[in-house]
Amino acid sequence: GTVCVVGKMRDLILQLSKSSIYSTKPFVSLRAG
C-alpha cells in the first residue's frame, strides 16, 4: 500500500530531478557535493 505509493513518488521525483538537472547546472554542483 503505502510502500508502493512512496516508490511511485520517488520515481516521479527522480525523473523530475533528472530533467531539471539539464536546465539547472548549479543544482547539480550542489548535489554532487
Biopython code that builds the backbone (N, CA, C, O; Angstrom):
import numpy as np
from Bio.PDB.StructureBuilder import StructureBuilder

atoms = [
    (1, "GLY", "N", (0.815, -1.209, 0.000)),
    (1, "GLY", "CA", (0.000, 0.000, 0.000)),
    (1, "GLY", "C", (0.849, 1.258, 0.000)),
    (1, "GLY", "O", (1.149, 1.812, -1.057)),
    (2, "THR", "N", (1.234, 1.707, 1.185)),
    (2, "THR", "CA", (1.985, 2.961, 1.289)),
    (2, "THR", "C", (3.351, 2.828, 0.627)),
    (2, "THR", "O", (3.840, 3.778, 0.016)),
    (3, "VAL", "N", (3.962, 1.666, 0.743)),
    (3, "VAL", "CA", (5.291, 1.459, 0.156)),
    (3, "VAL", "C", (5.246, 1.700, -1.346)),
    (3, "VAL", "O", (6.134, 2.347, -1.901)),
    (4, "CYS", "N", (4.213, 1.180, -2.008)),
    (4, "CYS", "CA", (4.075, 1.358, -3.460)),
    (4, "CYS", "C", (3.934, 2.832, -3.797)),
    (4, "CYS", "O", (4.535, 3.320, -4.754)),
    (5, "VAL", "N", (3.134, 3.540, -3.002)),
    (5, "VAL", "CA", (2.923, 4.971, -3.238)),
    (5, "VAL", "C", (4.243, 5.723, -3.104)),
    (5, "VAL", "O", (4.574, 6.567, -3.937)),
    (6, "VAL", "N", (4.990, 5.410, -2.055)),
    (6, "VAL", "CA", (6.279, 6.079, -1.826)),
    (6, "VAL", "C", (7.219, 5.799, -2.993)),
    (6, "VAL", "O", (7.932, 6.691, -3.451)),
    (7, "GLY", "N", (7.217, 4.568, -3.466)),
    (7, "GLY", "CA", (8.076, 4.206, -4.591)),
    (7, "GLY", "C", (7.720, 4.996, -5.831)),
    (7, "GLY", "O", (8.600, 5.482, -6.541)),
    (8, "LYS", "N", (6.419, 5.126, -6.093)),
    (8, "LYS", "CA", (5.978, 5.884, -7.276)),
    (8, "LYS", "C", (6.365, 7.347, -7.135)),
    (8, "LYS", "O", (6.833, 7.971, -8.088)),
    (9, "MET", "N", (6.164, 7.893, -5.932)),
    (9, "MET", "CA", (6.507, 9.297, -5.698)),
    (9, "MET", "C", (8.000, 9.511, -5.907)),
    (9, "MET", "O", (8.421, 10.506, -6.496)),
    (10, "ARG", "N", (8.794, 8.564, -5.418)),
    (10, "ARG", "CA", (10.251, 8.678, -5.552)),
    (10, "ARG", "C", (10.646, 8.637, -7.024)),
    (10, "ARG", "O", (11.514, 9.390, -7.464)),
    (11, "ASP", "N", (9.997, 7.745, -7.786)),
    (11, "ASP", "CA", (10.290, 7.643, -9.219)),
    (11, "ASP", "C", (9.996, 8.968, -9.907)),
    (11, "ASP", "O", (10.781, 9.437, -10.731)),
    (12, "LEU", "N", (8.850, 9.573, -9.560)),
    (12, "LEU", "CA", (8.471, 10.850, -10.174)),
    (12, "LEU", "C", (9.486, 11.929, -9.819)),
    (12, "LEU", "O", (9.895, 12.716, -10.672)),
    (13, "ILE", "N", (9.888, 11.957, -8.553)),
    (13, "ILE", "CA", (10.860, 12.960, -8.102)),
    (13, "ILE", "C", (12.185, 12.774, -8.829)),
    (13, "ILE", "O", (12.811, 13.747, -9.250)),
    (14, "LEU", "N", (12.612, 11.511, -8.976)),
    (14, "LEU", "CA", (13.870, 11.236, -9.669)),
    (14, "LEU", "C", (13.795, 11.706, -11.110)),
    (14, "LEU", "O", (14.733, 12.321, -11.618)),
    (15, "GLN", "N", (12.677, 11.415, -11.770)),
    (15, "GLN", "CA", (12.502, 11.822, -13.168)),
    (15, "GLN", "C", (12.532, 13.341, -13.284)),
    (15, "GLN", "O", (13.174, 13.890, -14.180)),
    (16, "LEU", "N", (11.833, 14.020, -12.369)),
    (16, "LEU", "CA", (11.787, 15.484, -12.404)),
    (16, "LEU", "C", (13.174, 16.059, -12.148)),
    (16, "LEU", "O", (13.591, 17.010, -12.808)),
    (17, "SER", "N", (13.886, 15.479, -11.188)),
    (17, "SER", "CA", (15.226, 15.975, -10.862)),
    (17, "SER", "C", (16.172, 15.766, -12.041)),
    (17, "SER", "O", (16.988, 16.634, -12.353)),
    (18, "LYS", "N", (16.056, 14.601, -12.697)),
    (18, "LYS", "CA", (16.922, 14.322, -13.850)),
    (18, "LYS", "C", (16.671, 15.319, -14.966)),
    (18, "LYS", "O", (17.614, 15.819, -15.580)),
    (19, "SER", "N", (15.391, 15.613, -15.232)),
    (19, "SER", "CA", (15.047, 16.535, -16.316)),
    (19, "SER", "C", (15.440, 17.966, -15.950)),
    (19, "SER", "O", (15.835, 18.744, -16.818)),
    (20, "SER", "N", (15.331, 18.309, -14.670)),
    (20, "SER", "CA", (15.654, 19.669, -14.235)),
    (20, "SER", "C", (17.164, 19.872, -14.157)),
    (20, "SER", "O", (17.646, 20.999, -14.268)),
    (21, "ILE", "N", (17.914, 18.785, -13.965)),
    (21, "ILE", "CA", (19.377, 18.869, -13.874)),
    (21, "ILE", "C", (19.947, 19.531, -15.125)),
    (21, "ILE", "O", (20.868, 20.343, -15.039)),
    (22, "TYR", "N", (19.403, 19.185, -16.277)),
    (22, "TYR", "CA", (19.920, 19.727, -17.537)),
    (22, "TYR", "C", (19.689, 21.230, -17.629)),
    (22, "TYR", "O", (20.472, 21.942, -18.258)),
    (23, "SER", "N", (18.621, 21.714, -17.005)),
    (23, "SER", "CA", (18.287, 23.140, -17.096)),
    (23, "SER", "C", (18.912, 23.923, -15.943)),
    (23, "SER", "O", (19.100, 25.135, -16.047)),
    (24, "THR", "N", (19.238, 23.231, -14.839)),
    (24, "THR", "CA", (19.818, 23.913, -13.684)),
    (24, "THR", "C", (21.172, 23.296, -13.352)),
    (24, "THR", "O", (21.245, 22.286, -12.652)),
    (25, "LYS", "N", (22.231, 23.899, -13.851)),
    (25, "LYS", "CA", (23.573, 23.364, -13.614)),
    (25, "LYS", "C", (24.037, 23.569, -12.165)),
    (25, "LYS", "O", (24.637, 22.662, -11.588)),
    (26, "PRO", "N", (23.775, 24.738, -11.564)),
    (26, "PRO", "CA", (24.193, 24.967, -10.173)),
    (26, "PRO", "C", (23.644, 23.900, -9.229)),
    (26, "PRO", "O", (24.307, 23.497, -8.274)),
    (27, "PHE", "N", (22.412, 23.448, -9.515)),
    (27, "PHE", "CA", (21.785, 22.443, -8.665)),
    (27, "PHE", "C", (22.593, 21.153, -8.688)),
    (27, "PHE", "O", (22.710, 20.470, -7.671)),
    (28, "VAL", "N", (23.149, 20.823, -9.845)),
    (28, "VAL", "CA", (23.936, 19.596, -9.989)),
    (28, "VAL", "C", (25.191, 19.683, -9.132)),
    (28, "VAL", "O", (25.548, 18.727, -8.444)),
    (29, "SER", "N", (25.857, 20.828, -9.178)),
    (29, "SER", "CA", (27.089, 21.004, -8.413)),
    (29, "SER", "C", (26.803, 20.856, -6.921)),
    (29, "SER", "O", (27.600, 20.276, -6.183)),
    (30, "LEU", "N", (25.662, 21.383, -6.485)),
    (30, "LEU", "CA", (25.296, 21.275, -5.075)),
    (30, "LEU", "C", (25.033, 19.821, -4.708)),
    (30, "LEU", "O", (25.433, 19.356, -3.641)),
    (31, "ARG", "N", (24.353, 19.105, -5.610)),
    (31, "ARG", "CA", (24.031, 17.705, -5.345)),
    (31, "ARG", "C", (25.303, 16.867, -5.353)),
    (31, "ARG", "O", (25.447, 15.940, -4.556)),
    (32, "ALA", "N", (26.229, 17.194, -6.257)),
    (32, "ALA", "CA", (27.466, 16.424, -6.365)),
    (32, "ALA", "C", (28.290, 16.576, -5.085)),
    (32, "ALA", "O", (29.084, 15.701, -4.742)),
    (33, "GLY", "N", (28.096, 17.684, -4.392)),
    (33, "GLY", "CA", (28.794, 17.892, -3.149)),
    (33, "GLY", "C", (30.218, 18.363, -3.378)),
    (33, "GLY", "O", (30.956, 18.589, -2.419)),
]
sb = StructureBuilder()
sb.init_structure("model")
sb.init_model(0)
sb.init_chain("A")
sb.init_seg("    ")
for serial, (resi, resn, name, xyz) in enumerate(atoms, 1):
    if name == "N":
        sb.init_residue(resn, " ", resi, " ")
    sb.init_atom(name, np.array(xyz, "f"), 0.0, 1.0, " ", f" {name:<3s}", serial, name[0])
structure = sb.get_structure()
